[in-house]
């Protein structure tokens, strides 16, 4: 038995209306047409409303649909491509209004195992020729998005954020969309699933297309230069100052390092010029106001000189991707899209957020989980709490884990003051219990990663680490140089003339030194040689028995069996960012979550 989609256009018109239209050729005589409906646009010759027929087709660029615009009175049929630009817009406006999402509630339990709303009411979304099963929350989002208003979507952990955005994109197939995320792997996944009307891109790829291509040669020929080379080019001076610890001297190479760091700070801001507000300071040493002002007068002019060089297509300084992103933002660009899907908005790069917020001619949908906003320390902005939108909607039904893990996540959401709770996925069996061999061990700090690494290697397990192990090796080797009496250029250790001054600082100022204290203690315990050797035995994830990561770097990932390391703070000692980090950590688990190393959520007894 033939379906409507098996018919040519003349056959379909005859079937629907009992009318024959002759002298059609080409695309209209091929099979695959369906009837969309009667338009509210009148034929120019007889004033009868046009009937609209469509046929899906694919190219290497995506999925599209032909138009068959039929007047039954005149027995004429034309494609949209022969219409004037103004008339084409009339038809597209009608099409958008006509594609109102139809809701069909079937009061029948779902029986197939993979359906995310098994044994619940089903809401079916029909958009063109595509059909999806959607939860009530997803339906609310799709209906709101049809009104072309700006939205923010609060998607708790594992709640089908990407699937929802895909449905939204499918409901707008006649419009041009842009999906933006900062992480390339997320964008690559989106490219394989989103419809052809949506351009999926990182912020950097958009910027490269507009600005970065002019600096392609600088990017490809970029050579790493020593801080000494940069200092000589800058003609950087020494800088002497006093702190609570002792007298300090920053040599020209270190000054060059802080000038470059000041440029990095500027490139992550929305500001138009470099000022003292972008000044990079030694991390572990407190400057008084006088020293800070003097330091700024030395470093800021050098940073401006570096930025002037960076903007040249041929220059001295090493050029990187953040440079052309910043230049693109400063140009106040317009993104060519009818709607923009801005993913991971809770950790928005301020530069990209500024670009997005300027797109006043496009509908903007901000999507993320504000309780996973864990990068404020590096300048990220939680766009979900900052943007002015017409509607704020939620996704709370998780499809990643069952109720036991959801309950742990909700304990942290409650402490964070969240108005909603994540719901466990009933078909998913989950457990919170001790795990013998975890797939992943998540830690709060780099020191925790090192400690877990040493422990797992001692038990004969092959370990991979998410992130740059070289950063940890660099820190350990910098400590080794200080132990030998050689000053280090490492940004966290640069102010210290020797190892004794590092230990003295940790002892005298425990609160200010907590970032390096545990790493230093590990070096004291194991020695730099053993530590570096352990790091150099790390393998690729495909070859490993277990993955070890900080919770920060694990964000966006998931594993069946997850163990939390014991370096997380007790809940009574957690600030807001620590609570968010704990929420991220527990929601990486799908089946088993091990919190036995961490007393975590239980408040200490009060006496």
GIBEL-V925644 format. One record per residue. N is the residue number from 1. RES is the residue in one small letter. PHI is phi in whole degrees, -180 to 180 (* if undefined). D_FIRST is the distance of its C-alpha to the first C-alpha in Angstrom with 2 decimals. Layout:
BEGIN
((N,RES,PHI,D_FIRST) (N,RES,PHI,D_FIRST))
END
This chain:
BEGIN
((1,x,*,0.00) (2,x,-83,3.80) (3,x,-100,6.68) (4,x,-57,10.06) (5,x,-72,11.47) (6,x,-90,9.60) (7,x,-97,11.37) (8,x,-76,14.98) (9,x,-64,17.43) (10,x,-59,18.02) (11,x,-65,14.37) (12,x,-68,14.22) (13,x,-64,17.61) (14,x,-64,16.67) (15,x,-70,13.69) (16,x,-78,16.04) (17,x,-124,19.30) (18,x,67,18.96) (19,x,-119,21.32) (20,x,-103,21.52) (21,x,-121,23.35) (22,x,-103,24.76) (23,x,60,26.73) (24,x,-99,24.67) (25,x,-143,24.93) (26,x,63,24.84) (27,x,-59,22.94) (28,x,-72,21.35) (29,x,-93,19.48) (30,x,-84,17.94) (31,x,-79,14.52) (32,x,113,14.50) (33,x,-85,15.87) (34,x,-135,15.76) (35,x,-89,17.93) (36,x,-92,21.05) (37,x,147,22.97) (38,x,-84,25.89) (39,x,-84,28.95) (40,x,-105,32.55) (41,x,-111,33.61) (42,x,-88,34.48) (43,x,-60,33.99) (44,x,-73,37.38) (45,x,-98,37.37) (46,x,-133,36.30) (47,x,71,36.26) (48,x,-79,32.70) (49,x,-65,30.93) (50,x,-69,28.65) (51,x,-96,24.93) (52,x,-112,23.95) (53,x,-120,20.88) (54,x,-134,20.80) (55,x,-139,19.51) (56,x,-71,20.64) (57,x,-151,22.51) (58,x,-125,25.09) (59,x,-128,28.56) (60,x,-66,31.32) (61,x,-92,32.66) (62,x,146,29.70) (63,x,-102,26.46) (64,x,-138,26.32) (65,x,-141,24.18) (66,x,-73,24.39) (67,x,-110,25.10) (68,x,-120,23.92) (69,x,-101,26.56) (70,x,-115,25.74) (71,x,-106,28.09) (72,x,-71,26.33) (73,x,-75,29.78) (74,x,-84,30.96) (75,x,54,27.55) (76,x,-115,28.44) (77,x,-148,26.72) (78,x,-135,28.65) (79,x,-93,28.44) (80,x,-66,30.63) (81,x,-67,32.77) (82,x,-91,34.41) (83,x,-79,35.61) (84,x,-68,39.13) (85,x,-60,39.79) (86,x,-66,40.64) (87,x,-68,37.46) (88,x,-58,35.35) (89,x,-65,37.10) (90,x,-60,36.21) (91,x,-66,32.48) (92,x,-68,32.79) (93,x,-63,34.73) (94,x,-63,32.09) (95,x,-61,29.37) (96,x,-62,31.54) (97,x,-67,32.10) (98,x,-70,28.44) (99,x,-87,27.44) (100,x,-54,29.34) (101,x,-70,28.01) (102,x,-88,26.12) (103,x,-108,27.30) (104,x,-125,25.27) (105,x,-96,27.50) (106,x,-103,25.90) (107,x,-82,28.70) (108,x,-127,27.17) (109,x,-62,28.89) (110,x,-79,27.24) (111,x,-108,27.02) (112,x,-78,26.32) (113,x,-64,29.71) (114,x,-86,29.73) (115,x,-68,28.99) (116,x,-71,32.23) (117,x,-125,32.26) (118,x,-56,31.57) (119,x,60,32.40) (120,x,-128,32.87) (121,x,-61,31.09) (122,x,-109,28.26) (123,x,-113,28.05) (124,x,-101,24.86) (125,x,-101,25.37) (126,x,-115,22.79) (127,x,-138,23.99) (128,x,62,21.86) (129,x,-100,18.96) (130,x,-97,21.14) (131,x,-131,21.46) (132,x,-137,24.52) (133,x,-99,26.28) (134,x,-128,29.74) (135,x,-76,32.89) (136,x,-61,34.69) (137,x,-64,37.25) (138,x,-65,34.72) (139,x,-62,33.14) (140,x,-61,36.63) (141,x,-66,37.14) (142,x,-64,33.91) (143,x,-66,34.72) (144,x,-65,38.30) (145,x,-67,37.30) (146,x,-64,35.30) (147,x,-79,38.65) (148,x,57,39.89) (149,x,-95,42.98) (150,x,-74,44.73) (151,x,-130,43.96) (152,x,-124,45.36) (153,x,-115,43.33) (154,x,-93,45.42) (155,x,-107,43.34) (156,x,-67,45.19) (157,x,-58,45.00) (158,x,73,41.59) (159,x,-97,39.70) (160,x,77,36.79) (161,x,-60,38.51) (162,x,-65,36.60) (163,x,-61,33.17) (164,x,-65,34.24) (165,x,-65,35.43) (166,x,-65,32.18) (167,x,-58,30.24) (168,x,-61,32.83) (169,x,-64,32.38) (170,x,-63,28.58) (171,x,-74,29.24) (172,x,-124,31.42) (173,x,-64,29.36) (174,x,-87,30.65) (175,x,-105,34.18) (176,x,-97,36.33) (177,x,-120,37.45) (178,x,-132,40.02) (179,x,-102,40.15) (180,x,-126,43.71) (181,x,-140,45.20) (182,x,-80,48.55) (183,x,-87,47.46) (184,x,-64,45.83) (185,x,-65,43.94) (186,x,-66,42.25) (187,x,-66,41.33) (188,x,-61,40.00) (189,x,-66,37.69) (190,x,-63,36.55) (191,x,-59,35.81) (192,x,-82,33.27) (193,x,-122,31.37) (194,x,-80,31.90) (195,x,-68,29.66) (196,x,-67,30.85) (197,x,-80,32.49) (198,x,-113,35.10) (199,x,-91,38.07) (200,x,-98,39.36) (201,x,-153,43.07) (202,x,-82,46.31) (203,x,-58,49.16) (204,x,-67,50.94) (205,x,-68,48.15) (206,x,-63,48.05) (207,x,-68,51.82) (208,x,-65,51.91) (209,x,-62,49.68) (210,x,-92,52.03) (211,x,-127,55.43) (212,x,-59,55.43) (213,x,-60,54.50) (214,x,-70,57.96) (215,x,-112,59.49) (216,x,-58,57.40) (217,x,-68,60.47) (218,x,-65,62.47) (219,x,-66,59.72) (220,x,-72,59.40) (221,x,-101,63.19) (222,x,-63,64.01) (223,x,-115,66.68) (224,x,-68,67.95) (225,x,-115,71.49) (226,x,-73,74.08) (227,x,-63,75.38) (228,x,-65,78.74) (229,x,-63,77.39) (230,x,-64,75.86) (231,x,-60,79.14) (232,x,-65,81.12) (233,x,-67,78.86) (234,x,-78,79.10) (235,x,59,82.83) (236,x,-73,82.17) (237,x,-93,85.27) (238,x,-77,86.06) (239,x,-141,85.75) (240,x,-108,88.12) (241,x,-157,87.64) (242,x,-116,88.63) (243,x,-134,86.49) (244,x,-63,87.17) (245,x,-81,87.09) (246,x,-174,89.41) (247,x,-79,89.98) (248,x,-130,87.07) (249,x,-134,86.67) (250,x,-99,83.38) (251,x,-79,83.83) (252,x,-56,82.35) (253,x,-65,79.35) (254,x,-70,78.51) (255,x,-61,78.96) (256,x,-61,76.50) (257,x,-63,74.05) (258,x,-72,74.32) (259,x,-65,74.00) (260,x,-66,70.70) (261,x,-65,69.55) (262,x,-65,70.51) (263,x,-65,68.23) (264,x,-61,65.39) (265,x,-61,66.03) (266,x,-62,65.98) (267,x,-68,62.66) (268,x,-101,61.09) (269,x,-107,62.51) (270,x,-97,61.51) (271,x,-72,65.07) (272,x,-96,66.01) (273,x,-149,69.16) (274,x,-79,70.78) (275,x,-135,73.30) (276,x,-62,75.14) (277,x,-65,72.12) (278,x,-99,70.35) (279,x,-60,73.34) (280,x,-87,72.57) (281,x,-115,75.26) (282,x,-54,76.38) (283,x,-69,74.27) (284,x,-103,76.87) (285,x,-125,79.97) (286,x,-86,80.87) (287,x,-91,82.35) (288,x,-82,84.66) (289,x,-61,84.15) (290,x,-64,86.75) (291,x,-65,85.30) (292,x,-63,81.77) (293,x,-62,82.94) (294,x,-65,84.84) (295,x,-64,81.91) (296,x,-63,79.62) (297,x,-67,82.09) (298,x,-84,81.96) (299,x,-82,78.23) (300,x,-61,76.49) (301,x,-60,78.06) (302,x,-68,77.04) (303,x,-63,73.46) (304,x,-64,73.43) (305,x,-64,74.69) (306,x,-62,71.86) (307,x,-65,69.24) (308,x,-60,70.75) (309,x,-67,70.43) (310,x,-62,66.83) (311,x,-76,65.75) (312,x,-83,67.01) (313,x,-71,64.64) (314,x,-130,67.49) (315,x,-150,69.56) (316,x,-87,71.47) (317,x,-71,69.61) (318,x,-69,66.57) (319,x,-102,63.40) (320,x,-134,60.45) (321,x,-68,57.06) (322,x,-67,58.44) (323,x,-68,60.71) (324,x,-74,58.06) (325,x,-63,56.09) (326,x,-65,59.25) (327,x,-63,59.87) (328,x,-64,56.34) (329,x,-61,56.90) (330,x,-66,60.23) (331,x,-80,58.57) (332,x,53,56.59) (333,x,-74,53.22) (334,x,-113,50.14) (335,x,-86,46.77) (336,x,-80,44.14) (337,x,-155,41.46) (338,x,-83,40.06) (339,x,-143,39.97) (340,x,-125,41.75) (341,x,-105,40.95) (342,x,-106,44.28) (343,x,-89,43.91) (344,x,53,46.73) (345,x,-68,48.63) (346,x,-72,51.09) (347,x,-122,52.74) (348,x,-67,52.52) (349,x,-69,54.72) (350,x,-55,57.04) (351,x,-65,56.71) (352,x,-69,52.91) (353,x,-61,53.01) (354,x,-62,55.36) (355,x,-63,52.94) (356,x,-61,49.98) (357,x,-66,52.07) (358,x,-85,52.95) (359,x,-85,49.34) (360,x,-73,49.69) (361,x,-92,46.94) (362,x,-115,44.16) (363,x,-74,42.67) (364,x,-118,43.99) (365,x,-117,42.57) (366,x,-91,45.16) (367,x,-134,43.88) (368,x,173,45.93) (369,x,-134,47.96) (370,x,-63,51.51) (371,x,-84,52.64) (372,x,-109,51.89) (373,x,-79,54.18) (374,x,-120,56.50) (375,x,-118,57.60) (376,x,-62,59.95) (377,x,-64,62.82) (378,x,-108,61.65) (379,x,100,61.08) (380,x,-66,57.43) (381,x,-116,56.72) (382,x,-83,54.52) (383,x,-63,52.60) (384,x,-62,50.91) (385,x,-101,54.32) (386,x,-112,55.50) (387,x,-84,52.83) (388,x,-97,52.56) (389,x,-122,48.97) (390,x,-84,47.39) (391,x,-152,45.72) (392,x,-124,46.19) (393,x,-124,43.39) (394,x,-124,43.15) (395,x,-120,40.95) (396,x,-122,42.49) (397,x,-85,39.81) (398,x,-80,40.51) (399,x,-114,37.95) (400,x,-95,40.66) (401,x,-140,42.96) (402,x,-88,43.48) (403,x,-62,46.00) (404,x,-59,49.24) (405,x,-73,48.98) (406,x,-60,47.83) (407,x,-62,50.97) (408,x,-65,53.17) (409,x,-60,51.53) (410,x,-69,52.08) (411,x,-62,55.76) (412,x,-76,56.16) (413,x,-61,54.04) (414,x,-64,56.37) (415,x,-64,59.43) (416,x,-82,57.97) (417,x,78,57.60) (418,x,-67,53.82) (419,x,-78,52.46) (420,x,-122,49.23) (421,x,-125,48.55) (422,x,-80,45.89) (423,x,-102,43.65) (424,x,-69,43.04) (425,x,-88,39.56) (426,x,-56,39.43) (427,x,-68,37.37) (428,x,-87,39.85) (429,x,-77,42.91) (430,x,-132,45.95) (431,x,-141,49.68) (432,x,-111,52.91) (433,x,-165,55.32) (434,x,-67,57.41) (435,x,-119,55.59) (436,x,-76,57.22) (437,x,-126,55.31) (438,x,-76,53.57) (439,x,-77,51.01) (440,x,-146,52.78) (441,x,-117,56.18) (442,x,-108,56.51) (443,x,-125,59.93) (444,x,-81,61.48) (445,x,-129,63.78) (446,x,-62,64.25) (447,x,-63,67.15) (448,x,-63,64.83) (449,x,-60,62.60) (450,x,-63,65.69) (451,x,-61,66.81) (452,x,-66,63.41) (453,x,-59,63.28) (454,x,-62,66.69) (455,x,-68,65.80) (456,x,-67,62.49) (457,x,-65,64.11) (458,x,-65,66.96) (459,x,-95,64.45) (460,x,79,63.10) (461,x,-96,59.79) (462,x,-79,58.41) (463,x,-119,58.00) (464,x,-114,56.12) (465,x,-122,57.05) (466,x,-79,54.81) (467,x,117,56.81) (468,x,-95,59.70) (469,x,-63,62.01) (470,x,-63,64.28) (471,x,-63,65.22) (472,x,-70,66.55) (473,x,-63,68.35) (474,x,-61,69.92) (475,x,-64,71.24) (476,x,-62,72.70) (477,x,-69,74.33) (478,x,-66,75.73) (479,x,-63,77.31) (480,x,-62,78.75) (481,x,-64,80.39) (482,x,-63,81.94) (483,x,-64,83.26) (484,x,-89,84.97) (485,x,84,86.52) (486,x,-103,84.32) (487,x,-64,82.84) (488,x,-105,79.02) (489,x,-94,76.83) (490,x,-62,74.03) (491,x,-58,73.20) (492,x,-82,73.70) (493,x,-117,76.91) (494,x,-57,78.45) (495,x,-71,81.09) (496,x,-92,82.61) (497,x,-76,85.45) (498,x,-159,85.27) (499,x,-67,83.69) (500,x,-62,86.38) (501,x,-70,85.51) (502,x,-64,81.84) (503,x,-64,82.98) (504,x,-64,85.50) (505,x,-65,82.90) (506,x,-62,80.57) (507,x,-69,83.51) (508,x,-84,84.87) (509,x,-129,81.63) (510,x,-61,79.03) (511,x,-70,76.77) (512,x,-76,76.65) (513,x,-103,76.17) (514,x,-62,73.31) (515,x,-64,70.86) (516,x,-111,72.86) (517,x,-58,74.79) (518,x,-67,72.41) (519,x,-62,71.85) (520,x,-65,75.62) (521,x,-64,76.09) (522,x,-66,73.62) (523,x,-66,75.54) (524,x,-63,78.75) (525,x,-77,77.32) (526,x,-100,75.56) (527,x,86,77.15) (528,x,-66,75.41) (529,x,-63,75.26) (530,x,-67,73.38) (531,x,-64,71.06) (532,x,-64,70.21) (533,x,-62,69.75) (534,x,-64,67.22) (535,x,-65,65.25) (536,x,-77,65.24) (537,x,-91,63.66) (538,x,-63,60.50) (539,x,-112,57.35) (540,x,-67,53.88) (541,x,-59,51.41) (542,x,-65,49.34) (543,x,-97,52.52) (544,x,-92,53.79) (545,x,-90,54.04) (546,x,-149,54.33) (547,x,-102,53.89) (548,x,-118,56.76) (549,x,-155,56.52) (550,x,-71,58.02) (551,x,-63,55.79) (552,x,-59,55.83) (553,x,-75,54.26) (554,x,-82,51.75) (555,x,-58,50.16) (556,x,93,46.46) (557,x,-103,46.37) (558,x,-154,45.47) (559,x,-140,46.25) (560,x,-66,45.63) (561,x,-122,49.38) (562,x,-123,51.81) (563,x,-115,55.57) (564,x,-97,57.73) (565,x,-72,61.11) (566,x,-81,64.32) (567,x,-91,65.33) (568,x,-70,63.43) (569,x,-70,65.87) (570,x,-67,66.44) (571,x,-57,64.55) (572,x,-67,67.87) (573,x,-102,68.66) (574,x,-82,65.35) (575,x,-93,65.07) (576,x,-59,61.82) (577,x,-68,60.70) (578,x,-65,61.45) (579,x,-65,59.35) (580,x,-63,56.42) (581,x,-64,56.90) (582,x,-64,56.89) (583,x,-61,53.63) (584,x,-60,52.08) (585,x,-62,53.47) (586,x,-69,52.22) (587,x,-88,48.68) (588,x,-82,48.23) (589,x,-86,47.74) (590,x,-101,44.38) (591,x,-116,45.52) (592,x,-127,49.33) (593,x,-127,52.04) (594,x,-110,55.69) (595,x,-116,58.29) (596,x,-68,61.19) (597,x,-81,63.20) (598,x,-140,63.17) (599,x,-73,64.45) (600,x,44,62.35) (601,x,-87,61.49) (602,x,-76,64.20) (603,x,-62,67.04) (604,x,-67,70.52) (605,x,-64,72.66) (606,x,-105,74.89) (607,x,-125,78.52))
END
